[in-house]
Amino acid sequence: MLTDIDAQTLNQYLQTCIVLSKVAGKQILKVYYATQQVEYSKKEDDSPLTQADLLSHQTIIKGLSELTPNIPILSEESTKIDWEIRQSWQTYWLIDPLDGTKEFIKKNGEFTVNIALIHQHKVILGVVFAPDLKRLYYASHGNGAFMINETQPAQALHTKNTLSKPINIVGSRSHLSERMATFLKAQAAHKMVVMGSSLKLCLVAEGRADIYPRLGLTSEWDTAASQCVVEEAGGKVTKIDGSDLEYNHKDSLLNPEFFVFSKTVGLTIFNLSTILK
């Protein structure tokens, strides 16, 4: 998979993305703490847009363009790039400058900067930075996943080897679909862990959750960076039919429904019958 991106180059990209995520994070926090109530507008899809989204976007776009001028960039805040152009991309950057804008507006700290590198439809590098929580996750293909927080040095991440009792199921703070509610009712004794943004996937990577079922809409930039963290920590991100979640296969940038879980624990131990009908 990495035939034209060597390990040294990939590491260089990773280190630059870590720096960019921190710079963007500082700009986000300036907006976050500037007023008691965050001002925002609405995009065409009715999702919120803040000044922090745009500042982060501009910072990351500028940095990545300087790092790899020949690799295209797709950001949530980019002008729409037609499928006729995107379908020829073998390698590209996929970013969400501020994932969890609703959490940002609510001021609960559960928002992230997501930077991912996609190669041949698979994510090979991911940086997830939660600036208010001072928590950084990063991973690259074949090199493991790591987390750094304010008080500890980098620590390797590993998904769970055995299932918790009760099962720890992580879900969205802002979105609980009817299908998700049905899935939860079908499970054995479980505890719901509520979290915003791409931090939900990172909880599985940390081993703090057994599964994250996403039975509702997300976009590709919402998941790519944290998927790399999960997979390098020993986990899986699959569509509900068990096939891998991949990128840039179609005109739409919406993800199908998916599951995030430990490869060791597997998916078959969860009761999927209610949502596979």
C-alpha positions in Angstrom: 0.0 0.0 0.0 2.9 2.4 0.7 4.8 1.7 -2.5 5.3 5.3 -3.4 5.3 6.9 0.1 8.3 5.7 2.1 8.4 5.5 5.9 10.7 8.5 6.4 8.5 10.7 4.3 5.4 9.5 6.0 7.0 10.3 9.4 7.9 13.8 8.1 4.3 14.3 7.1 3.1 13.1 10.5 5.3 15.5 12.5 4.2 18.4 10.3 0.5 17.5 10.8 1.0 17.4 14.6 2.4 20.9 14.5 -0.3 22.1 12.2 -3.0 20.7 14.4 -1.6 22.5 17.5 -1.4 25.8 15.7 -4.9 25.4 14.5 -6.0 24.4 18.0 -4.6 27.6 19.4 -6.6 29.6 16.9 -9.7 27.7 17.7 -9.3 28.3 21.5 -8.9 32.0 20.9 -12.4 32.1 19.4 -13.7 29.6 22.0 -12.7 31.7 25.0 -13.3 35.2 23.4 -17.0 35.3 24.4 -19.4 33.5 26.6 -21.6 32.7 23.6 -20.0 31.5 20.3 -21.4 33.3 17.2 -22.1 31.1 14.2 -23.9 31.0 10.8 -25.6 28.1 9.0 -24.2 26.3 5.9 -26.4 25.0 3.1 -26.8 21.7 4.9 -28.0 23.6 8.0 -24.8 22.7 10.0 -23.2 25.4 12.0 -20.1 27.4 10.9 -17.9 29.5 13.2 -14.9 31.8 12.7 -12.9 29.0 14.4 -13.8 26.5 11.6 -12.5 29.0 9.0 -9.3 30.0 10.8 -8.4 26.4 11.4 -9.1 25.5 7.8 -6.9 28.3 6.4 -4.0 27.4 8.7 -4.1 23.7 7.8 -4.6 24.3 4.0 -1.6 26.7 4.0 0.6 24.3 5.9 -0.3 21.2 3.8 0.1 23.1 0.6 3.6 24.1 1.5 4.5 20.6 2.7 3.1 18.7 -0.3 2.2 21.1 -3.1 1.4 18.2 -5.5 -1.0 16.4 -3.1 -4.6 17.7 -3.3 -6.5 18.6 -0.2 -10.2 18.1 0.6 -11.5 20.0 3.7 -15.0 20.2 5.1 -14.7 23.9 4.5 -13.4 23.7 0.9 -15.3 24.7 -2.1 -17.0 21.5 -3.5 -14.6 19.5 -5.6 -16.4 17.5 -8.3 -16.3 13.8 -8.4 -14.9 13.9 -11.9 -11.8 15.5 -10.4 -11.7 13.5 -7.1 -12.1 10.1 -8.7 -8.6 10.3 -10.2 -6.9 11.0 -6.8 -4.7 8.2 -5.6 -3.4 10.2 -2.6 -4.9 13.2 -0.9 -5.3 15.1 2.4 -8.7 14.8 4.1 -9.3 17.3 6.9 -12.0 18.5 9.3 -10.7 21.8 10.7 -13.1 21.7 13.6 -14.9 18.4 14.1 -17.8 18.8 16.6 -18.8 22.3 15.9 -22.0 21.8 17.9 -19.9 20.7 20.9 -17.7 23.8 20.4 -20.8 26.0 20.4 -22.1 24.2 23.5 -18.7 24.8 25.1 -18.2 21.3 26.4 -14.6 20.8 25.1 -15.4 17.8 23.0 -14.2 19.0 19.6 -11.2 18.2 17.6 -8.9 19.0 14.7 -8.7 16.1 12.2 -6.0 15.7 9.6 -5.7 12.5 7.6 -3.8 11.3 4.5 -5.6 8.9 2.2 -3.8 6.6 -0.2 -5.6 4.3 -2.6 -8.9 4.7 -0.6 -7.3 3.8 2.8 -6.2 6.1 5.5 -2.5 5.9 6.2 -1.9 8.8 8.6 -4.1 10.4 11.2 -3.8 13.2 13.7 -6.7 14.1 16.1 -6.1 17.0 18.4 -8.6 18.1 21.1 -7.3 21.5 22.0 -9.5 22.3 25.0 -8.9 18.8 26.5 -5.2 19.1 25.7 -5.2 15.6 24.2 -3.4 14.6 21.0 -3.8 11.3 19.1 -1.7 10.3 16.2 -0.9 7.3 14.0 0.6 6.3 10.7 0.5 3.0 8.8 2.6 0.3 10.4 3.9 2.5 13.2 1.2 2.2 15.9 -1.0 4.7 17.6 -0.2 7.1 20.4 -1.8 9.7 22.7 -0.2 12.6 24.4 -2.0 14.6 27.1 -1.1 17.6 29.2 0.4 15.6 32.1 1.9 12.5 30.4 4.4 11.7 27.7 3.4 9.8 24.6 1.8 6.5 25.4 1.0 3.7 22.9 -2.7 2.9 22.4 -4.2 -0.6 22.3 -7.8 -1.6 21.9 -9.4 -3.9 24.5 -8.5 -7.6 24.5 -11.6 -8.7 26.4 -15.2 -7.4 26.5 -16.2 -5.2 29.4 -19.0 -6.3 31.8 -21.2 -4.4 31.3 -20.3 -3.6 27.7 -19.1 0.0 27.2 -20.8 1.4 24.1 -19.8 4.9 23.0 -22.3 7.1 21.3 -22.8 10.6 20.1 -23.6 13.5 22.4 -25.5 15.3 19.7 -27.0 12.6 17.5 -29.0 9.5 18.8 -30.7 7.9 15.8 -33.7 5.6 16.1 -31.6 2.8 14.7 -29.0 3.4 17.4 -31.7 3.2 20.1 -32.9 -0.1 18.6 -29.4 -1.4 18.6 -28.9 -0.5 22.3 -32.1 -2.2 23.3 -30.9 -5.5 21.7 -27.6 -5.7 23.6 -26.8 -7.4 26.8 -26.1 -5.4 29.9 -24.2 -2.3 28.8 -23.1 1.2 29.8 -23.5 4.1 27.5 -20.4 6.4 27.2 -21.5 9.7 25.6 -18.9 11.7 23.7 -18.7 14.3 20.9 -16.7 14.5 17.6 -14.1 12.0 16.5 -13.2 11.4 20.2 -15.7 8.5 20.1 -13.4 6.5 17.8 -10.5 7.4 20.0 -12.1 6.0 23.1 -12.2 2.6 21.3 -8.5 3.0 20.4 -7.7 3.8 24.1 -9.5 0.7 25.3 -12.0 2.8 27.2 -15.0 1.6 25.0 -15.8 -1.8 23.5 -17.7 -0.6 20.5 -18.9 2.6 18.7 -21.8 1.8 16.4 -22.5 4.7 14.1 -26.0 4.2 12.8 -26.6 7.5 11.2 -24.9 10.0 8.9 -21.3 11.1 9.0 -19.0 12.6 6.4 -15.7 11.2 5.3 -13.7 13.9 7.0 -15.4 13.1 10.3 -13.8 9.6 10.5 -10.6 9.4 8.5 -8.0 10.6 11.0 -9.4 8.8 14.0 -9.9 5.6 11.9 -6.1 5.5 11.4 -5.7 5.8 15.2 -8.1 3.0 15.8 -6.6 0.6 13.3 -3.0 1.2 14.4 -4.2 0.6 18.0 -5.5 -2.9 17.0 -9.1 -2.1 16.1 -11.3 -2.2 13.1 -13.7 0.3 11.4 -16.1 -1.6 9.2 -19.4 -1.0 7.4 -22.3 -3.0 8.9 -21.7 -5.8 6.3 -18.2 -6.3 7.8 -16.2 -4.7 4.9 -13.6 -2.0 5.6 -14.6 1.6 5.7 -12.8 3.3 2.8 -12.7 6.7 1.1 -13.3 8.4 -2.2 -15.2 5.7 -3.9 -18.2 7.7 -4.9 -19.6 11.1 -5.7 -21.2 11.5 -2.2 -18.9 12.3 0.7 -21.2 10.7 3.2 -20.1 7.5 5.0 -22.3 4.5 5.2 -23.2 3.2 8.7 -20.3 1.7 10.5 -18.9 0.0 13.6 -15.7 0.6 15.5 -14.4 -2.2 17.6 -11.4 -4.2 18.8 -10.2 -6.9 16.3 -9.5 -9.2 19.3 -13.1 -8.9 20.7 -14.6 -8.9 17.2 -18.1 -7.9 16.0 -20.0 -11.1 16.2 -20.5 -11.0 20.0 -22.8 -8.0 19.5 -26.5 -8.5 18.7 -26.7 -7.1 15.2 -29.9 -8.8 14.2 -32.2 -5.8 14.7 -30.3 -3.6 12.3 -29.4 -6.1 9.7 -33.0 -7.0 8.8 
